[in-house]
């Protein structure tokens, strides 16, 4: 039974990898530019804060804020349980 599930999972993975267009990665723009210029390495400028612009959409901002909040609640609960489990000397 487990071997069948493993086989089905492997077949599904292969089919998804090769037949879904978003999982098929062709030549990247960087590789294309390297090939056109005849160089092995080209330095590109990038903005590491550009991902902050994604927060302008409400669904992304909401999911990020809910995730952060749930993580804080988890930390608070963990801290409370740790403080209760510490035995004080009498």
Secondary structure as UniProt FT lines:
FT   HELIX           2..19
FT   HELIX           21..23
FT   HELIX           29..37
FT   TURN            48..49
FT   HELIX           50..56
FT   HELIX           58..85
//
